[in-house]
Amino acid sequence: MVVGEFTTEVDVLVIGAGPGGYVAAIRAAQMGKTVAVVEKGELGGVCLNVGCIPSKAMIHAAHTYEHTQHTESMGITMENVKVDFAKVQEWKSGIVKQLTGGVGSLFKGNKIQVIPGEALFVSENEVRVFHGYDVNRYRFQHCIIATGSRPIELPAFPFGKRVMSSTEALSLTELPKSLVVIGGGYIGIELGTVFAKFGTKVTILEGSDQILPGFEPDMPRLVERKLKKLDVTIHTKALAQGMEETENGVIVTAEVKGEQQKIEAEYVLVTVGRRPNTDELGIRDIGMNVTDRGLIVVDKQGRTSIPNVYAIGDIVAGPALAHKASYEGKVAAEVIAGHPAEVDYKAIPAVVFCDPEIASVGINEKEAKEKGIDYVVGRFPFAANGRALSVNAGEGYVKLIAEKETNLVLGAQIVGPEASNIIAEIGLAIEMGATLEDIELTIHAHPTLGEVTMEAAELALGRPIHVMK
Ligand SMILES: Cc1cc2nc3c(=O)[nH]c(=O)nc-3n(C[C@H](O)[C@H](O)[C@H](O)COP(=O)(O)OP(=O)(O)OC[C@H]3O[C@@H](n4cnc5c(N)ncnc54)[C@H](O)[C@@H]3O)c2cc1C
């Protein structure tokens, strides 16, 4: 033991204060446990500081700027619309500060101790926390690891002055004139759209044959159309190979559909995925089961191979999403408090805040076919929804999938305005075991975008009102 090191005892020690860790800590405290949270960075983790929240603030600012430039069709002309990008950043940082401050207040209100520093396991029930020159020990009955993930760096594109991860891209204080985005997944597309709307010339390089690979091809197609209107160049089946720095930027070499291309830009943004933060925790030394990709192996209750230690969020299998992390955090905390909770992933929504927004929950048609499910589909267009037209957003559709025999709702895919909010109703429907009739018979306020789910249910049942069968 280092001289001066002393040991504190807690019921539950949470490592990481992202949306997984801070939610788990609050739920554990609500259930009467004494809880401490170790955090080496800022409260709120990636999500609040450099992920979901700042990116959505930037997306909103970029949408607002774009909308103010295209109001002539409504008879409104605006002149001299300008962007003060440093001010946009200031506004965004204010939101982040407000939310991270909120987490601090919730911790205080729930009597949760915050321990600044980096945790390292020394045994199955003890960690050391390093903070500057200080080292302290914490002994726990239960521990929840929620250390999240960090951007993957490509060897040919080391992060530096000209090559950014999403973290640096979100804190640029000047708009780049041009940008190459390597990776057309949701982070690349969201941030690429932000910069394109602010006037940056964006080129996207995506390795597979469509952007947003996890979604049904029809969905990204509409997004691609909008990106092209924003003068974004999209190269699919494109492999970024290397780069050369110039005085004012970079020249990226890429193989696009088998041919070599050189693309000049001021910056490169690499968004090719994220790596779990499990390599510097000492968990392998205490015998914890970790996959080759660095994901911690857990059971349905979030328990690792060390029974009193749980793991949640980006460091365990499944989509790296904030709401999945929070959900797993609540389950782990409840299990620790003696409740028979366990995870059920059949209704995790996935949302991309691109333009138009896309969202999905449950299964899609391809998955239904793979599972041998006999299904029905209702695909209702936003063009037939009064509210969508009155807010100038009549593109896209909602598609509902249900089991043919029972009409049990199994999934939905939405492209269009407020897809991110509308999807919640279908998540609830799946969770509640609702049928198409339940959605059809739910009175939806008119005129709202939310009516599209009711219309899609009617369509799937073969009795649509606002479109022909
Ligand atoms: C640009 C961007 C946009 C995103 N947008 C969305 C979105 O719209 N919706 C969505 O659902 N998800 C989004 N995500 C993903 C989301 O941010 C993550 O899935 C989520 O933050 C994971 O939560 P977590 O609690 O597992 O970990 P994190 O949020 O990564 O938090 C982990 C915390 O642990 C701390 N930590 C790590 N190691 C240690 C240690 N040894 N000791 C002490 N502390 C430690 C870290 O400092 C960090 O604060 C986005 C991500 C990015 C990068």
The ligand as a Tripos MOL2 file, in Angstrom:
@<TRIPOS>MOLECULE
LIG
   53    58     1     0     0
SMALL
NO_CHARGES

@<TRIPOS>ATOM
      1 C1        -20.9190   12.2600  -31.6460 C.3       1 LIG1
      2 C2        -21.7570   11.2460  -30.9390 C.ar      1 LIG1
      3 C3        -23.1340   11.3070  -31.0150 C.ar      1 LIG1
      4 C4        -23.9170   10.3900  -30.3490 C.ar      1 LIG1
      5 N1        -25.2770   10.4860  -30.4630 N.ar      1 LIG1
      6 C5        -26.0630    9.5930  -29.8260 C.ar      1 LIG1
      7 C6        -27.4690    9.6880  -29.8870 C.ar      1 LIG1
      8 O1        -28.0120   10.5900  -30.5330 O.2       1 LIG1
      9 N2        -28.2180    8.7880  -29.2190 N.ar      1 LIG1
     10 C7        -27.6470    7.7720  -28.4940 C.ar      1 LIG1
     11 O2        -28.3690    6.9680  -27.9120 O.2       1 LIG1
     12 N3        -26.3010    7.6460  -28.4230 N.ar      1 LIG1
     13 C8        -25.5070    8.5300  -29.0600 C.ar      1 LIG1
     14 N4        -24.1430    8.4210  -28.9580 N.ar      1 LIG1
     15 C9        -23.5820    7.2780  -28.2150 C.3       1 LIG1
     16 C10       -23.6310    7.5490  -26.7010 C.3       1 LIG1
     17 O3        -22.9480    8.7440  -26.4190 O.3       1 LIG1
     18 C11       -23.0130    6.3870  -25.9480 C.3       1 LIG1
     19 O4        -23.6260    5.1860  -26.3410 O.3       1 LIG1
     20 C12       -23.1830    6.5720  -24.4530 C.3       1 LIG1
     21 O5        -22.5560    7.7410  -24.0040 O.3       1 LIG1
     22 C13       -22.5960    5.3730  -23.7110 C.3       1 LIG1
     23 O6        -22.8240    5.5510  -22.3530 O.3       1 LIG1
     24 P1        -21.9040    4.8540  -21.2730 P.3       1 LIG1
     25 O7        -22.4960    5.2330  -19.9550 O.co2     1 LIG1
     26 O8        -21.7340    3.4250  -21.6100 O.co2     1 LIG1
     27 O9        -20.4580    5.5120  -21.4350 O.3       1 LIG1
     28 P2        -19.8950    6.9710  -21.6570 P.3       1 LIG1
     29 O10       -20.9260    7.9590  -21.9340 O.co2     1 LIG1
     30 O11       -18.7910    6.7860  -22.6350 O.co2     1 LIG1
     31 O12       -19.2920    7.3180  -20.2300 O.3       1 LIG1
     32 C14       -18.2200    6.6150  -19.6790 C.3       1 LIG1
     33 C15       -17.5510    7.4640  -18.6300 C.3       1 LIG1
     34 O13       -16.6100    6.6590  -17.9430 O.3       1 LIG1
     35 C16       -15.4550    7.4390  -17.6480 C.3       1 LIG1
     36 N5        -14.3430    6.5110  -17.4590 N.ar      1 LIG1
     37 C17       -13.7590    5.7000  -18.3770 C.ar      1 LIG1
     38 N6        -12.7940    4.9520  -17.8030 N.ar      1 LIG1
     39 C18       -12.7590    5.3010  -16.4940 C.ar      1 LIG1
     40 C19       -11.9980    4.8800  -15.3840 C.ar      1 LIG1
     41 N7        -11.0680    3.9230  -15.4840 N.pl3     1 LIG1
     42 N8        -12.2260    5.4750  -14.1820 N.ar      1 LIG1
     43 C20       -13.1730    6.4500  -14.0510 C.ar      1 LIG1
     44 N9        -13.9190    6.8720  -15.0680 N.ar      1 LIG1
     45 C21       -13.7350    6.3000  -16.2660 C.ar      1 LIG1
     46 C22       -15.3180    8.3290  -18.8690 C.3       1 LIG1
     47 O14       -14.5700    9.4950  -18.5610 O.3       1 LIG1
     48 C23       -16.7800    8.6450  -19.2000 C.3       1 LIG1
     49 O15       -17.2110    9.8400  -18.5880 O.3       1 LIG1
     50 C24       -23.3180    9.3570  -29.5870 C.ar      1 LIG1
     51 C25       -21.9260    9.2740  -29.4890 C.ar      1 LIG1
     52 C26       -21.1490   10.2040  -30.1540 C.ar      1 LIG1
     53 C27       -19.6620   10.1090  -30.0320 C.3       1 LIG1
@<TRIPOS>BOND
     1     1     2 1
     2     2     3 ar
     3     2    52 ar
     4     3     4 ar
     5     4     5 ar
     6     4    50 ar
     7     5     6 ar
     8     6     7 ar
     9     6    13 1
    10     7     8 2
    11     7     9 ar
    12     9    10 ar
    13    10    11 2
    14    10    12 ar
    15    12    13 ar
    16    13    14 ar
    17    14    15 1
    18    14    50 ar
    19    15    16 1
    20    16    17 1
    21    16    18 1
    22    18    19 1
    23    18    20 1
    24    20    21 1
    25    20    22 1
    26    22    23 1
    27    23    24 1
    28    24    25 2
    29    24    26 1
    30    24    27 1
    31    27    28 1
    32    28    29 2
    33    28    30 1
    34    28    31 1
    35    31    32 1
    36    32    33 1
    37    33    34 1
    38    33    48 1
    39    34    35 1
    40    35    36 1
    41    35    46 1
    42    36    37 ar
    43    36    45 ar
    44    37    38 ar
    45    38    39 ar
    46    39    40 ar
    47    39    45 ar
    48    40    41 1
    49    40    42 ar
    50    42    43 ar
    51    43    44 ar
    52    44    45 ar
    53    46    47 1
    54    46    48 1
    55    48    49 1
    56    50    51 ar
    57    51    52 ar
    58    52    53 1
@<TRIPOS>SUBSTRUCTURE
     1 LIG1         1 GROUP 0 **** ****
